Amino acid sequence: MIHGGESMLARILYYREKEMPWEIVVPANDIARAEELARKKMREFRAVDYEIELIA
């Protein structure tokens, strides 16, 4: 547990052409941080789009 703030998790689903989506779960303090992490990984996963859901 992180003292002085809440720790949250974000589920990021990456959509790729002609393949099943990839899902990862990352720690993120807010939706803006989750968006930043998602955009950074798009090229690595060869994704065409992504979807974010805060889960905890």
All heavy atoms as TSV, in Angstrom:
chain	resi	resn	atom	element	x	y	z
A	1	MET	N	N	0.831	-1.179	0.000
A	1	MET	CA	C	0.000	0.000	0.000
A	1	MET	C	C	0.878	1.246	0.000
A	1	MET	O	O	1.870	1.306	0.702
A	1	MET	CB	C	-0.922	-0.025	1.214
A	1	MET	CG	C	-1.756	1.221	1.354
A	1	MET	SD	S	-2.815	1.103	2.785
A	1	MET	CE	C	-4.328	1.539	2.024
A	2	ILE	N	N	0.487	2.225	-0.761
A	2	ILE	CA	C	1.213	3.486	-0.825
A	2	ILE	C	C	0.610	4.435	0.202
A	2	ILE	O	O	-0.595	4.676	0.198
A	2	ILE	CB	C	1.128	4.100	-2.233
A	2	ILE	CG1	C	1.757	3.148	-3.244
A	2	ILE	CG2	C	1.792	5.457	-2.275
A	2	ILE	CD1	C	1.555	3.579	-4.679
A	3	HIS	N	N	1.432	4.949	1.097
A	3	HIS	CA	C	0.941	5.867	2.117
A	3	HIS	C	C	0.729	7.248	1.523
A	3	HIS	O	O	1.490	7.702	0.688
A	3	HIS	CB	C	1.927	5.934	3.286
A	3	HIS	CG	C	2.055	4.636	3.991
A	3	HIS	ND1	N	1.090	4.179	4.860
A	3	HIS	CD2	C	3.010	3.674	3.952
A	3	HIS	CE1	C	1.453	3.003	5.327
A	3	HIS	NE2	N	2.612	2.671	4.785
A	4	GLY	N	N	-0.319	7.908	1.945
A	4	GLY	CA	C	-0.583	9.257	1.487
A	4	GLY	C	C	-1.415	9.330	0.214
A	4	GLY	O	O	-1.588	10.382	-0.357
A	5	GLY	N	N	-1.918	8.213	-0.264
A	5	GLY	CA	C	-2.743	8.228	-1.468
A	5	GLY	C	C	-3.266	6.844	-1.772
A	5	GLY	O	O	-2.817	5.862	-1.206
A	6	GLU	N	N	-4.220	6.800	-2.647
A	6	GLU	CA	C	-4.793	5.521	-3.025
A	6	GLU	C	C	-4.065	4.964	-4.230
A	6	GLU	O	O	-3.696	5.695	-5.132
A	6	GLU	CB	C	-6.269	5.684	-3.362
A	6	GLU	CG	C	-7.117	6.017	-2.167
A	6	GLU	CD	C	-8.581	6.048	-2.533
A	6	GLU	OE1	O	-8.985	5.303	-3.437
A	6	GLU	OE2	O	-9.299	6.829	-1.915
A	7	SER	N	N	-3.876	3.673	-4.234
A	7	SER	CA	C	-3.272	3.006	-5.368
A	7	SER	C	C	-4.392	2.359	-6.187
A	7	SER	O	O	-5.249	1.681	-5.635
A	7	SER	CB	C	-2.288	1.944	-4.892
A	7	SER	OG	O	-1.717	1.288	-5.986
A	8	MET	N	N	-4.392	2.606	-7.494
A	8	MET	CA	C	-5.430	2.058	-8.356
A	8	MET	C	C	-4.789	1.220	-9.449
A	8	MET	O	O	-3.608	1.354	-9.746
A	8	MET	CB	C	-6.249	3.187	-8.982
A	8	MET	CG	C	-6.968	4.008	-7.962
A	8	MET	SD	S	-8.051	5.340	-8.563
A	8	MET	CE	C	-7.792	5.490	-10.260
A	9	LEU	N	N	-5.590	0.374	-10.052
A	9	LEU	CA	C	-5.153	-0.431	-11.186
A	9	LEU	C	C	-5.995	-0.066	-12.403
A	9	LEU	O	O	-7.175	0.257	-12.289
A	9	LEU	CB	C	-5.320	-1.922	-10.897
A	9	LEU	CG	C	-4.481	-2.482	-9.769
A	9	LEU	CD1	C	-4.849	-3.939	-9.521
A	9	LEU	CD2	C	-3.004	-2.352	-10.074
A	10	ALA	N	N	-5.362	-0.136	-13.552
A	10	ALA	CA	C	-6.070	0.114	-14.807
A	10	ALA	C	C	-5.899	-1.096	-15.715
A	10	ALA	O	O	-4.798	-1.639	-15.842
A	10	ALA	CB	C	-5.526	1.356	-15.489
A	11	ARG	N	N	-6.979	-1.515	-16.315
A	11	ARG	CA	C	-6.951	-2.596	-17.296
A	11	ARG	C	C	-6.902	-1.941	-18.665
A	11	ARG	O	O	-7.754	-1.110	-18.998
A	11	ARG	CB	C	-8.214	-3.430	-17.157
A	11	ARG	CG	C	-8.368	-4.521	-18.174
A	11	ARG	CD	C	-9.713	-5.222	-17.925
A	11	ARG	NE	N	-10.175	-5.867	-19.105
A	11	ARG	CZ	C	-10.973	-5.329	-20.017
A	11	ARG	NH1	N	-11.412	-4.118	-19.876
A	11	ARG	NH2	N	-11.339	-6.005	-21.072
A	12	ILE	N	N	-5.880	-2.284	-19.449
A	12	ILE	CA	C	-5.743	-1.728	-20.793
A	12	ILE	C	C	-5.903	-2.864	-21.789
A	12	ILE	O	O	-5.193	-3.860	-21.715
A	12	ILE	CB	C	-4.388	-1.029	-20.991
A	12	ILE	CG1	C	-4.188	0.045	-19.916
A	12	ILE	CG2	C	-4.300	-0.423	-22.388
A	12	ILE	CD1	C	-2.807	0.662	-19.922
A	13	LEU	N	N	-6.831	-2.702	-22.694
A	13	LEU	CA	C	-7.084	-3.691	-23.735
A	13	LEU	C	C	-6.606	-3.095	-25.053
A	13	LEU	O	O	-7.090	-2.045	-25.471
A	13	LEU	CB	C	-8.586	-3.995	-23.794
A	13	LEU	CG	C	-9.024	-5.161	-24.638
A	13	LEU	CD1	C	-8.458	-6.465	-24.089
A	13	LEU	CD2	C	-10.534	-5.225	-24.683
A	14	TYR	N	N	-5.631	-3.748	-25.672
A	14	TYR	CA	C	-5.081	-3.281	-26.951
A	14	TYR	C	C	-5.703	-4.068	-28.095
A	14	TYR	O	O	-5.732	-5.295	-28.056
A	14	TYR	CB	C	-3.562	-3.493	-26.988
A	14	TYR	CG	C	-2.813	-2.572	-26.063
A	14	TYR	CD1	C	-2.403	-3.001	-24.820
A	14	TYR	CD2	C	-2.506	-1.276	-26.449
A	14	TYR	CE1	C	-1.710	-2.164	-23.969
A	14	TYR	CE2	C	-1.824	-0.424	-25.614
A	14	TYR	CZ	C	-1.429	-0.875	-24.378
A	14	TYR	OH	O	-0.748	-0.041	-23.531
A	15	TYR	N	N	-6.188	-3.350	-29.093
A	15	TYR	CA	C	-6.777	-3.984	-30.275
A	15	TYR	C	C	-5.752	-3.985	-31.397
A	15	TYR	O	O	-5.123	-2.970	-31.676
A	15	TYR	CB	C	-8.034	-3.227	-30.722
A	15	TYR	CG	C	-9.129	-3.305	-29.701
A	15	TYR	CD1	C	-9.354	-2.254	-28.820
A	15	TYR	CD2	C	-9.922	-4.431	-29.611
A	15	TYR	CE1	C	-10.364	-2.328	-27.869
A	15	TYR	CE2	C	-10.937	-4.517	-28.662
A	15	TYR	CZ	C	-11.144	-3.466	-27.804
A	15	TYR	OH	O	-12.138	-3.541	-26.867
A	16	ARG	N	N	-5.584	-5.163	-32.017
A	16	ARG	CA	C	-4.637	-5.330	-33.108
A	16	ARG	C	C	-5.371	-5.854	-34.333
A	16	ARG	O	O	-6.385	-6.534	-34.209
A	16	ARG	CB	C	-3.554	-6.311	-32.682
A	16	ARG	CG	C	-2.798	-5.820	-31.453
A	16	ARG	CD	C	-1.992	-6.897	-30.814
A	16	ARG	NE	N	-1.131	-7.527	-31.793
A	16	ARG	CZ	C	-0.055	-8.208	-31.501
A	16	ARG	NH1	N	0.302	-8.365	-30.269
A	16	ARG	NH2	N	0.671	-8.745	-32.435
A	17	GLU	N	N	-4.843	-5.531	-35.498
A	17	GLU	CA	C	-5.475	-6.004	-36.729
A	17	GLU	C	C	-5.336	-7.520	-36.861
A	17	GLU	O	O	-4.255	-8.068	-36.675
A	17	GLU	CB	C	-4.834	-5.325	-37.936
A	17	GLU	CG	C	-5.217	-3.867	-38.047
A	17	GLU	CD	C	-4.777	-3.263	-39.351
A	17	GLU	OE1	O	-4.744	-3.971	-40.371
A	17	GLU	OE2	O	-4.451	-2.063	-39.332
A	18	LYS	N	N	-6.443	-8.160	-37.158
A	18	LYS	CA	C	-6.492	-9.599	-37.448
A	18	LYS	C	C	-5.960	-10.468	-36.313
A	18	LYS	O	O	-5.496	-11.576	-36.550
A	18	LYS	CB	C	-5.729	-9.908	-38.738
A	18	LYS	CG	C	-6.268	-9.183	-39.942
A	18	LYS	CD	C	-5.483	-9.502	-41.170
A	18	LYS	CE	C	-5.979	-8.667	-42.337
A	18	LYS	NZ	N	-5.232	-8.907	-43.536
A	19	GLU	N	N	-6.004	-9.984	-35.077
A	19	GLU	CA	C	-5.557	-10.773	-33.923
A	19	GLU	C	C	-6.488	-10.517	-32.749
A	19	GLU	O	O	-7.189	-9.515	-32.712
A	19	GLU	CB	C	-4.132	-10.399	-33.516
A	19	GLU	CG	C	-3.091	-10.787	-34.536
A	19	GLU	CD	C	-1.684	-10.515	-34.028
A	19	GLU	OE1	O	-1.462	-10.559	-32.812
A	19	GLU	OE2	O	-0.810	-10.269	-34.871
A	20	MET	N	N	-6.435	-11.414	-31.798
A	20	MET	CA	C	-7.190	-11.221	-30.567
A	20	MET	C	C	-6.592	-10.049	-29.792
A	20	MET	O	O	-5.383	-9.823	-29.852
A	20	MET	CB	C	-7.133	-12.488	-29.706
A	20	MET	CG	C	-7.813	-13.689	-30.330
A	20	MET	SD	S	-9.588	-13.479	-30.479
A	20	MET	CE	C	-10.070	-13.475	-28.781
A	21	PRO	N	N	-7.410	-9.318	-29.056
A	21	PRO	CA	C	-6.885	-8.198	-28.255
A	21	PRO	C	C	-5.937	-8.698	-27.158
A	21	PRO	O	O	-6.060	-9.821	-26.683
A	21	PRO	CB	C	-8.135	-7.595	-27.629
A	21	PRO	CG	C	-9.279	-8.130	-28.382
A	21	PRO	CD	C	-8.853	-9.422	-28.968
A	22	TRP	N	N	-5.020	-7.841	-26.779
A	22	TRP	CA	C	-4.099	-8.108	-25.669
A	22	TRP	C	C	-4.560	-7.289	-24.485
A	22	TRP	O	O	-4.923	-6.127	-24.633
A	22	TRP	CB	C	-2.689	-7.695	-26.029
A	22	TRP	CG	C	-1.981	-8.611	-26.962
A	22	TRP	CD1	C	-2.528	-9.464	-27.861
A	22	TRP	CD2	C	-0.573	-8.753	-27.085
A	22	TRP	NE1	N	-1.548	-10.112	-28.551
A	22	TRP	CE2	C	-0.332	-9.691	-28.094
A	22	TRP	CE3	C	0.510	-8.160	-26.458
A	22	TRP	CZ2	C	0.944	-10.064	-28.468
A	22	TRP	CZ3	C	1.775	-8.536	-26.839
A	22	TRP	CH2	C	1.990	-9.481	-27.830
A	23	GLU	N	N	-4.482	-7.875	-23.307
A	23	GLU	CA	C	-4.893	-7.184	-22.092
A	23	GLU	C	C	-3.736	-7.123	-21.107
A	23	GLU	O	O	-3.039	-8.118	-20.914
A	23	GLU	CB	C	-6.060	-7.936	-21.449
A	23	GLU	CG	C	-6.533	-7.336	-20.155
A	23	GLU	CD	C	-7.656	-8.146	-19.540
A	23	GLU	OE1	O	-8.356	-8.875	-20.260
A	23	GLU	OE2	O	-7.818	-8.046	-18.329
A	24	ILE	N	N	-3.525	-5.958	-20.517
A	24	ILE	CA	C	-2.545	-5.831	-19.449
A	24	ILE	C	C	-3.180	-5.044	-18.303
A	24	ILE	O	O	-4.113	-4.274	-18.514
A	24	ILE	CB	C	-1.225	-5.155	-19.892
A	24	ILE	CG1	C	-1.449	-3.720	-20.339
A	24	ILE	CG2	C	-0.526	-5.957	-20.975
A	24	ILE	CD1	C	-0.166	-2.948	-20.573
A	25	VAL	N	N	-2.686	-5.267	-17.104
A	25	VAL	CA	C	-3.130	-4.521	-15.929
A	25	VAL	C	C	-1.911	-3.791	-15.387
A	25	VAL	O	O	-0.859	-4.389	-15.191
A	25	VAL	CB	C	-3.729	-5.459	-14.862
A	25	VAL	CG1	C	-4.103	-4.692	-13.608
A	25	VAL	CG2	C	-4.946	-6.188	-15.430
A	26	VAL	N	N	-2.063	-2.481	-15.178
A	26	VAL	CA	C	-0.946	-1.643	-14.727
A	26	VAL	C	C	-1.383	-0.790	-13.548
A	26	VAL	O	O	-2.554	-0.450	-13.422
A	26	VAL	CB	C	-0.435	-0.725	-15.865
A	26	VAL	CG1	C	0.131	-1.538	-17.011
A	26	VAL	CG2	C	-1.525	0.194	-16.352
A	27	PRO	N	N	-0.444	-0.428	-12.677
A	27	PRO	CA	C	-0.781	0.520	-11.610
A	27	PRO	C	C	-0.899	1.922	-12.195
A	27	PRO	O	O	-0.091	2.327	-13.021
A	27	PRO	CB	C	0.409	0.411	-10.651
A	27	PRO	CG	C	1.538	-0.098	-11.482
A	27	PRO	CD	C	0.924	-0.916	-12.585
A	28	ALA	N	N	-1.931	2.638	-11.788
A	28	ALA	CA	C	-2.134	4.007	-12.276
A	28	ALA	C	C	-2.918	4.777	-11.230
A	28	ALA	O	O	-3.941	4.298	-10.750
A	28	ALA	CB	C	-2.878	3.994	-13.597
A	29	ASN	N	N	-2.456	5.951	-10.888
A	29	ASN	CA	C	-3.141	6.756	-9.879
A	29	ASN	C	C	-4.379	7.457	-10.404
A	29	ASN	O	O	-5.246	7.844	-9.634
A	29	ASN	CB	C	-2.177	7.789	-9.290
A	29	ASN	CG	C	-1.078	7.124	-8.506
A	29	ASN	OD1	O	-1.266	6.044	-7.969
A	29	ASN	ND2	N	0.066	7.747	-8.448
A	30	ASP	N	N	-4.466	7.630	-11.726
A	30	ASP	CA	C	-5.645	8.263	-12.311
A	30	ASP	C	C	-5.743	7.892	-13.784
A	30	ASP	O	O	-4.855	7.269	-14.344
A	30	ASP	CB	C	-5.629	9.783	-12.119
A	30	ASP	CG	C	-4.387	10.437	-12.709
A	30	ASP	OD1	O	-3.817	9.913	-13.684
A	30	ASP	OD2	O	-3.975	11.483	-12.187
A	31	ILE	N	N	-6.836	8.294	-14.407
A	31	ILE	CA	C	-7.080	7.939	-15.806
A	31	ILE	C	C	-6.049	8.574	-16.736
A	31	ILE	O	O	-5.665	7.974	-17.741
A	31	ILE	CB	C	-8.528	8.272	-16.225
A	31	ILE	CG1	C	-8.897	7.604	-17.552
A	31	ILE	CG2	C	-8.740	9.767	-16.291
A	31	ILE	CD1	C	-9.060	6.131	-17.484
A	32	ALA	N	N	-5.564	9.765	-16.401
A	32	ALA	CA	C	-4.561	10.422	-17.238
A	32	ALA	C	C	-3.272	9.604	-17.275
A	32	ALA	O	O	-2.651	9.454	-18.329
A	32	ALA	CB	C	-4.281	11.833	-16.738
A	33	ARG	N	N	-2.875	9.067	-16.146
A	33	ARG	CA	C	-1.665	8.230	-16.094
A	33	ARG	C	C	-1.876	6.944	-16.896
A	33	ARG	O	O	-0.988	6.487	-17.606
A	33	ARG	CB	C	-1.317	7.907	-14.639
A	33	ARG	CG	C	-0.144	6.991	-14.477
A	33	ARG	CD	C	1.154	7.630	-14.910
A	33	ARG	NE	N	2.242	6.696	-14.651
A	33	ARG	CZ	C	3.287	6.552	-15.422
A	33	ARG	NH1	N	3.440	7.315	-16.468
A	33	ARG	NH2	N	4.207	5.678	-15.138
A	34	ALA	N	N	-3.044	6.364	-16.793
A	34	ALA	CA	C	-3.351	5.156	-17.561
A	34	ALA	C	C	-3.309	5.446	-19.060
A	34	ALA	O	O	-2.790	4.637	-19.836
A	34	ALA	CB	C	-4.713	4.613	-17.157
A	35	GLU	N	N	-3.838	6.592	-19.486
A	35	GLU	CA	C	-3.784	6.992	-20.904
A	35	GLU	C	C	-2.333	7.117	-21.378
A	35	GLU	O	O	-1.989	6.673	-22.460
A	35	GLU	CB	C	-4.485	8.339	-21.106
A	35	GLU	CG	C	-5.975	8.274	-21.092
A	35	GLU	CD	C	-6.551	7.943	-22.456
A	35	GLU	OE1	O	-5.843	8.028	-23.477
A	35	GLU	OE2	O	-7.737	7.594	-22.494
A	36	GLU	N	N	-1.511	7.733	-20.559
A	36	GLU	CA	C	-0.098	7.899	-20.901
A	36	GLU	C	C	0.593	6.548	-21.077
A	36	GLU	O	O	1.312	6.324	-22.057
A	36	GLU	CB	C	0.595	8.701	-19.798
A	36	GLU	CG	C	2.059	8.947	-20.030
A	36	GLU	CD	C	2.709	9.671	-18.863
A	36	GLU	OE1	O	2.006	10.381	-18.124
A	36	GLU	OE2	O	3.927	9.505	-18.694
A	37	LEU	N	N	0.350	5.629	-20.148
A	37	LEU	CA	C	0.945	4.293	-20.246
A	37	LEU	C	C	0.435	3.554	-21.489
A	37	LEU	O	O	1.206	2.888	-22.180
A	37	LEU	CB	C	0.618	3.479	-18.992
A	37	LEU	CG	C	1.262	3.955	-17.704
A	37	LEU	CD1	C	0.646	3.244	-16.509
A	37	LEU	CD2	C	2.762	3.727	-17.746
A	38	ALA	N	N	-0.844	3.687	-21.783
A	38	ALA	CA	C	-1.436	3.006	-22.940
A	38	ALA	C	C	-0.823	3.491	-24.244
A	38	ALA	O	O	-0.472	2.693	-25.116
A	38	ALA	CB	C	-2.943	3.217	-22.949
A	39	ARG	N	N	-0.666	4.802	-24.375
A	39	ARG	CA	C	-0.086	5.354	-25.614
A	39	ARG	C	C	1.369	4.931	-25.783
A	39	ARG	O	O	1.802	4.665	-26.898
A	39	ARG	CB	C	-0.199	6.870	-25.610
A	39	ARG	CG	C	-1.573	7.350	-26.012
A	39	ARG	CD	C	-1.580	8.824	-26.097
A	39	ARG	NE	N	-1.156	9.261	-24.765
A	39	ARG	CZ	C	-1.687	10.234	-24.059
A	39	ARG	NH1	N	-2.592	10.945	-24.555
A	39	ARG	NH2	N	-1.297	10.515	-22.864
A	40	LYS	N	N	2.115	4.866	-24.701
A	40	LYS	CA	C	3.523	4.478	-24.786
A	40	LYS	C	C	3.691	3.051	-25.294
A	40	LYS	O	O	4.645	2.745	-25.987
A	40	LYS	CB	C	4.200	4.598	-23.416
A	40	LYS	CG	C	4.505	6.017	-23.018
A	40	LYS	CD	C	5.228	6.041	-21.691
A	40	LYS	CE	C	5.560	7.452	-21.275
A	40	LYS	NZ	N	6.246	7.485	-19.976
A	41	LYS	N	N	2.758	2.165	-24.940
A	41	LYS	CA	C	2.871	0.751	-25.306
A	41	LYS	C	C	2.224	0.412	-26.654
A	41	LYS	O	O	2.392	-0.698	-27.145
A	41	LYS	CB	C	2.243	-0.120	-24.222
A	41	LYS	CG	C	2.993	-0.117	-22.919
A	41	LYS	CD	C	4.241	-0.941	-23.033
A	41	LYS	CE	C	4.936	-1.074	-21.694
A	41	LYS	NZ	N	6.135	-1.853	-21.797
A	42	MET	N	N	1.503	1.343	-27.249
A	42	MET	CA	C	0.801	1.036	-28.510
A	42	MET	C	C	1.734	0.523	-29.600
A	42	MET	O	O	1.442	-0.457	-30.264
A	42	MET	CB	C	0.034	2.251	-29.018
A	42	MET	CG	C	-1.323	2.375	-28.405
A	42	MET	SD	S	-2.337	3.595	-29.219
A	42	MET	CE	C	-2.769	2.747	-30.738
A	43	ARG	N	N	2.850	1.179	-29.798
A	43	ARG	CA	C	3.779	0.765	-30.853
A	43	ARG	C	C	4.370	-0.611	-30.550
A	43	ARG	O	O	4.477	-1.462	-31.426
A	43	ARG	CB	C	4.898	1.789	-31.017
A	43	ARG	CG	C	5.896	1.356	-32.101
A	43	ARG	CD	C	6.963	2.364	-32.321
A	43	ARG	NE	N	6.371	3.510	-33.023
A	43	ARG	CZ	C	6.983	4.642	-33.229
A	43	ARG	NH1	N	8.190	4.822	-32.779
A	43	ARG	NH2	N	6.402	5.605	-33.898
A	44	GLU	N	N	4.747	-0.826	-29.296
A	44	GLU	CA	C	5.328	-2.114	-28.895
A	44	GLU	C	C	4.370	-3.272	-29.184
A	44	GLU	O	O	4.793	-4.335	-29.620
A	44	GLU	CB	C	5.655	-2.072	-27.404
A	44	GLU	CG	C	6.282	-3.331	-26.866
A	44	GLU	CD	C	6.569	-3.226	-25.382
A	44	GLU	OE1	O	6.834	-2.112	-24.880
A	44	GLU	OE2	O	6.527	-4.275	-24.725
A	45	PHE	N	N	3.083	-3.069	-28.952
A	45	PHE	CA	C	2.086	-4.114	-29.171
A	45	PHE	C	C	1.497	-4.083	-30.581
A	45	PHE	O	O	0.611	-4.866	-30.896
A	45	PHE	CB	C	0.962	-3.993	-28.151
A	45	PHE	CG	C	1.375	-4.301	-26.743
A	45	PHE	CD1	C	0.859	-3.579	-25.694
A	45	PHE	CD2	C	2.282	-5.302	-26.465
A	45	PHE	CE1	C	1.226	-3.849	-24.385
A	45	PHE	CE2	C	2.658	-5.583	-25.166
A	45	PHE	CZ	C	2.134	-4.852	-24.125
A	46	ARG	N	N	1.950	-3.143	-31.427
A	46	ARG	CA	C	1.423	-2.971	-32.777
A	46	ARG	C	C	-0.102	-2.836	-32.758
A	46	ARG	O	O	-0.821	-3.440	-33.543
A	46	ARG	CB	C	1.863	-4.127	-33.674
A	46	ARG	CG	C	3.353	-4.224	-33.857
A	46	ARG	CD	C	3.786	-5.289	-34.843
A	46	ARG	NE	N	3.069	-6.549	-34.784
A	46	ARG	CZ	C	3.388	-7.580	-33.999
A	46	ARG	NH1	N	4.412	-7.500	-33.208
A	46	ARG	NH2	N	2.679	-8.691	-34.043
A	47	ALA	N	N	-0.575	-2.036	-31.843
A	47	ALA	CA	C	-2.014	-1.853	-31.648
A	47	ALA	C	C	-2.545	-0.726	-32.532
A	47	ALA	O	O	-1.832	0.214	-32.847
A	47	ALA	CB	C	-2.297	-1.533	-30.188
A	48	VAL	N	N	-3.799	-0.857	-32.906
A	48	VAL	CA	C	-4.459	0.195	-33.684
A	48	VAL	C	C	-5.383	1.036	-32.801
A	48	VAL	O	O	-5.772	2.134	-33.183
A	48	VAL	CB	C	-5.246	-0.389	-34.883
A	48	VAL	CG1	C	-4.284	-1.010	-35.877
A	48	VAL	CG2	C	-6.293	-1.378	-34.431
A	49	ASP	N	N	-5.715	0.512	-31.634
A	49	ASP	CA	C	-6.559	1.238	-30.696
A	49	ASP	C	C	-6.430	0.586	-29.323
A	49	ASP	O	O	-5.882	-0.515	-29.191
A	49	ASP	CB	C	-8.022	1.193	-31.151
A	49	ASP	CG	C	-8.868	2.285	-30.517
A	49	ASP	OD1	O	-8.308	3.196	-29.869
A	49	ASP	OD2	O	-10.103	2.223	-30.683
A	50	TYR	N	N	-6.930	1.270	-28.308
A	50	TYR	CA	C	-6.916	0.716	-26.965
A	50	TYR	C	C	-8.136	1.191	-26.187
A	50	TYR	O	O	-8.806	2.142	-26.568
A	50	TYR	CB	C	-5.628	1.071	-26.213
A	50	TYR	CG	C	-5.423	2.556	-25.998
A	50	TYR	CD1	C	-5.968	3.209	-24.915
A	50	TYR	CD2	C	-4.671	3.294	-26.899
A	50	TYR	CE1	C	-5.778	4.568	-24.723
A	50	TYR	CE2	C	-4.474	4.649	-26.720
A	50	TYR	CZ	C	-5.026	5.279	-25.623
A	50	TYR	OH	O	-4.843	6.618	-25.447
A	51	GLU	N	N	-8.413	0.475	-25.100
A	51	GLU	CA	C	-9.528	0.793	-24.229
A	51	GLU	C	C	-9.023	0.698	-22.795
A	51	GLU	O	O	-8.267	-0.204	-22.460
A	51	GLU	CB	C	-10.629	-0.240	-24.474
A	51	GLU	CG	C	-11.864	-0.097	-23.677
A	51	GLU	CD	C	-12.850	-1.190	-24.044
A	51	GLU	OE1	O	-13.044	-1.466	-25.239
A	51	GLU	OE2	O	-13.399	-1.783	-23.106
A	52	ILE	N	N	-9.428	1.618	-21.932
A	52	ILE	CA	C	-8.943	1.655	-20.556
A	52	ILE	C	C	-10.129	1.549	-19.597
A	52	ILE	O	O	-11.166	2.176	-19.810
A	52	ILE	CB	C	-8.180	2.950	-20.253
A	52	ILE	CG1	C	-6.956	3.040	-21.137
A	52	ILE	CG2	C	-7.789	3.029	-18.779
A	52	ILE	CD1	C	-6.227	4.352	-21.030
A	53	GLU	N	N	-9.940	0.761	-18.546
A	53	GLU	CA	C	-10.945	0.639	-17.490
A	53	GLU	C	C	-10.219	0.661	-16.147
A	53	GLU	O	O	-9.275	-0.108	-15.939
A	53	GLU	CB	C	-11.707	-0.675	-17.648
A	53	GLU	CG	C	-12.691	-0.930	-16.559
A	53	GLU	CD	C	-13.352	-2.297	-16.692
A	53	GLU	OE1	O	-12.927	-3.102	-17.530
A	53	GLU	OE2	O	-14.282	-2.541	-15.925
A	54	LEU	N	N	-10.600	1.569	-15.255
A	54	LEU	CA	C	-10.044	1.557	-13.900
A	54	LEU	C	C	-10.736	0.457	-13.127
A	54	LEU	O	O	-11.966	0.384	-13.101
A	54	LEU	CB	C	-10.255	2.914	-13.227
A	54	LEU	CG	C	-9.494	4.073	-13.865
A	54	LEU	CD1	C	-9.827	5.376	-13.153
A	54	LEU	CD2	C	-7.997	3.836	-13.861
A	55	ILE	N	N	-9.950	-0.431	-12.505
A	55	ILE	CA	C	-10.546	-1.607	-11.880
A	55	ILE	C	C	-10.386	-1.686	-10.373
A	55	ILE	O	O	-10.999	-2.509	-9.735
A	55	ILE	CB	C	-10.025	-2.905	-12.531
A	55	ILE	CG1	C	-8.519	-2.995	-12.459
A	55	ILE	CG2	C	-10.530	-3.023	-13.943
A	55	ILE	CD1	C	-7.949	-4.306	-12.979
A	56	ALA	N	N	-9.551	-0.894	-9.799
A	56	ALA	CA	C	-9.390	-0.963	-8.333
A	56	ALA	C	C	-8.875	0.351	-7.820
A	56	ALA	O	O	-8.233	1.085	-8.487
A	56	ALA	CB	C	-8.442	-2.079	-7.951
